């Protein structure tokens, strides 16, 4: 990837964040309610939870969703004033879709 390819950098950063969020363990809000401070876990890492491991199909689904989100937003930007933003979103989607095409195509 070229150092100045802003569309690729933007798309990859956002997609990595989406993948990171998809790996997060859901928090049971009801279990956290009403816990006294004395009963709360203490110490380094006491509240850490192991992250979920995404399967390859789950990763592909997240990447496709990110690309689709960009394409949908680009389609909504029809005003001439937004042509640059729409083009950038399409470029970001193209970067993500290239990664899904297979090895050696990205």
C-alpha positions as CSV (number, residue, x, y, z in Angstrom):
1,X,0.0,0.0,0.0
2,X,1.3,3.4,-0.9
3,X,2.0,5.7,2.0
4,X,-0.3,8.4,0.7
5,X,-3.3,6.2,0.0
6,X,-5.7,8.0,2.4
7,X,-8.8,6.1,1.3
8,X,-7.1,2.7,2.0
9,X,-5.8,3.9,5.4
10,X,-9.1,5.2,6.4
11,X,-11.0,2.1,5.3
12,X,-8.6,-0.2,7.0
13,X,-8.5,1.7,10.3
14,X,-12.3,1.8,10.5
15,X,-12.6,-1.9,9.6
16,X,-10.0,-2.9,12.2
17,X,-12.0,-1.0,14.8
18,X,-15.2,-2.7,13.6
19,X,-13.5,-6.1,14.0
20,X,-12.2,-5.2,17.4
21,X,-15.8,-4.2,18.4
22,X,-17.1,-7.5,17.0
23,X,-14.7,-9.4,19.2
24,X,-15.9,-7.7,22.4
25,X,-17.7,-9.8,24.9
26,X,-21.3,-8.6,25.6
27,X,-21.7,-7.1,29.1
28,X,-24.7,-8.3,31.1
29,X,-25.9,-4.9,32.5
30,X,-28.3,-6.6,34.9
31,X,-25.4,-8.4,36.6
32,X,-23.6,-5.1,37.2
33,X,-26.6,-3.4,38.8
34,X,-26.7,-3.2,42.5
35,X,-23.2,-4.5,43.1
36,X,-21.7,-2.9,46.2
37,X,-18.3,-1.5,46.0
38,X,-17.1,-4.0,48.6
39,X,-18.2,-6.8,46.4
40,X,-16.6,-5.4,43.2
41,X,-13.6,-7.3,41.9
42,X,-10.3,-5.6,42.6
43,X,-6.8,-5.8,41.3
44,X,-5.1,-5.5,38.0
45,X,-7.0,-7.4,35.4
46,X,-9.8,-8.4,37.7
47,X,-12.4,-7.0,35.4
48,X,-10.8,-8.3,32.2
49,X,-12.7,-10.7,30.0
50,X,-11.4,-12.9,27.3
51,X,-12.3,-11.6,23.8
52,X,-14.3,-13.7,21.4
53,X,-12.4,-15.2,18.5
54,X,-14.1,-14.5,15.2
55,X,-14.2,-17.2,12.6
56,X,-13.2,-16.4,9.1
57,X,-16.8,-16.2,7.8
58,X,-17.5,-13.7,10.7
59,X,-14.5,-11.6,9.7
60,X,-15.7,-11.6,6.0
61,X,-19.2,-10.6,7.1
62,X,-17.8,-7.6,9.1
63,X,-15.6,-6.5,6.2
64,X,-18.5,-6.8,3.7
65,X,-20.8,-4.9,6.1
66,X,-18.2,-2.1,6.3
67,X,-17.9,-2.0,2.5
68,X,-21.7,-2.0,2.0
69,X,-22.1,0.8,4.6
70,X,-19.7,3.0,2.5
71,X,-21.4,2.2,-0.8
72,X,-24.9,3.0,0.7
73,X,-23.6,6.3,2.1
74,X,-22.0,7.1,-1.3
75,X,-25.3,6.4,-3.0
76,X,-27.1,8.8,-0.6
77,X,-24.7,11.6,-1.4
78,X,-26.2,12.8,-4.7
79,X,-25.6,16.6,-4.4
80,X,-22.7,17.9,-6.5
81,X,-21.2,19.4,-3.4
82,X,-20.7,15.9,-2.0
83,X,-19.2,14.3,-5.1
84,X,-15.7,14.2,-3.5
85,X,-16.9,12.5,-0.3
86,X,-19.0,10.0,-2.4
87,X,-15.9,9.2,-4.5
88,X,-13.8,8.7,-1.4
89,X,-16.4,6.3,0.1
90,X,-16.5,4.3,-3.1
91,X,-12.7,4.1,-3.1
92,X,-12.7,2.9,0.5
93,X,-15.3,0.2,-0.3
94,X,-13.2,-0.9,-3.3
95,X,-10.2,-1.3,-1.0
96,X,-12.2,-3.5,1.4
97,X,-13.7,-5.6,-1.4
98,X,-10.3,-6.2,-2.9
99,X,-9.3,-7.9,0.4
100,X,-12.3,-10.2,0.0
101,X,-11.5,-11.2,-3.6
102,X,-8.8,-13.6,-2.5
103,X,-5.1,-13.8,-1.8
104,X,-2.7,-11.8,-3.9
105,X,-5.4,-9.4,-5.1
106,X,-5.2,-6.8,-2.4
